[in-house]
Amino acid sequence: MIDIRSDTVTKPTSAAAMAAAEVDGDDPTVNELERLGASMLDKEAVVFVPSGTFGNQLALFTWCRRGAGPGRCLE
């Protein structure tokens, strides 16, 4: 069973799985996850980010210029 509430709950996979992972260039597993997400959401592409904080930062950087104060995005 996989429990994604916290990394302290899920047991890690074997070290052999990490040793056999393809590491040349982009991670093919992440690429496949992004293709699946784009397909499920009927979008051209999606970007996987490893945390909600990272996703929130991307959203702010997309909508606001650097240094924009509260309520001053999209100006």
C-alpha positions as CSV (number, residue, x, y, z in Angstrom):
1,M,0.0,0.0,0.0
2,I,1.2,3.5,-0.8
3,D,0.3,6.3,1.6
4,I,1.3,9.7,0.2
5,R,0.4,11.8,3.3
6,S,4.0,12.0,4.3
7,D,7.4,10.7,3.3
8,T,7.7,9.4,6.8
9,V,4.8,7.0,6.3
10,T,5.6,5.3,3.0
11,K,8.3,2.6,3.1
12,P,11.1,3.2,0.5
13,T,11.6,0.9,-2.5
14,S,14.7,-1.3,-2.6
15,A,18.1,0.3,-3.4
16,A,18.3,-1.9,-6.5
17,A,15.4,0.0,-8.0
18,M,17.3,3.3,-7.6
19,A,20.5,1.7,-9.0
20,A,18.7,0.5,-12.1
21,A,16.9,3.8,-12.7
22,E,17.7,5.7,-15.9
23,V,19.4,8.9,-15.1
24,D,20.7,10.2,-18.4
25,G,18.9,13.6,-19.1
26,D,15.4,14.1,-17.9
27,D,13.7,11.5,-15.7
28,P,11.6,9.3,-18.1
29,T,9.2,8.5,-15.3
30,V,8.5,12.3,-14.7
31,N,8.2,12.7,-18.5
32,E,5.6,10.0,-18.6
33,L,3.8,11.5,-15.6
34,E,3.7,14.8,-17.4
35,R,2.3,13.3,-20.6
36,L,-0.3,11.4,-18.6
37,G,-1.3,14.6,-16.8
38,A,-1.6,16.6,-20.0
39,S,-3.7,13.8,-21.5
40,M,-6.0,13.6,-18.5
41,L,-6.5,17.4,-18.4
42,D,-6.7,17.8,-22.2
43,K,-3.8,20.2,-22.2
44,E,-0.8,20.5,-24.5
45,A,1.6,20.0,-21.7
46,V,1.9,20.1,-17.9
47,V,4.8,20.6,-15.5
48,F,5.4,18.3,-12.5
49,V,6.7,20.0,-9.4
50,P,7.7,18.1,-6.3
51,S,5.8,20.2,-3.8
52,G,2.8,22.5,-3.3
53,T,5.1,25.3,-2.3
54,F,7.0,25.0,-5.6
55,G,3.7,25.0,-7.5
56,N,2.5,28.1,-5.6
57,Q,5.8,29.9,-6.4
58,L,5.3,29.1,-10.1
59,A,1.8,30.5,-10.0
60,L,3.0,33.7,-8.4
61,F,5.9,34.1,-10.8
62,T,3.5,33.5,-13.7
63,W,1.0,36.1,-12.7
64,C,3.1,38.7,-10.9
65,R,6.2,40.7,-11.8
66,R,9.1,40.6,-9.4
67,G,8.6,43.1,-6.6
68,A,4.9,43.5,-7.2
69,G,3.1,44.4,-4.0
70,P,-0.1,43.0,-2.7
71,G,-3.0,43.4,-5.2
72,R,-0.6,44.7,-7.9
73,C,-0.3,41.5,-10.0
74,L,-1.2,41.6,-13.7
75,E,-0.4,45.3,-14.0
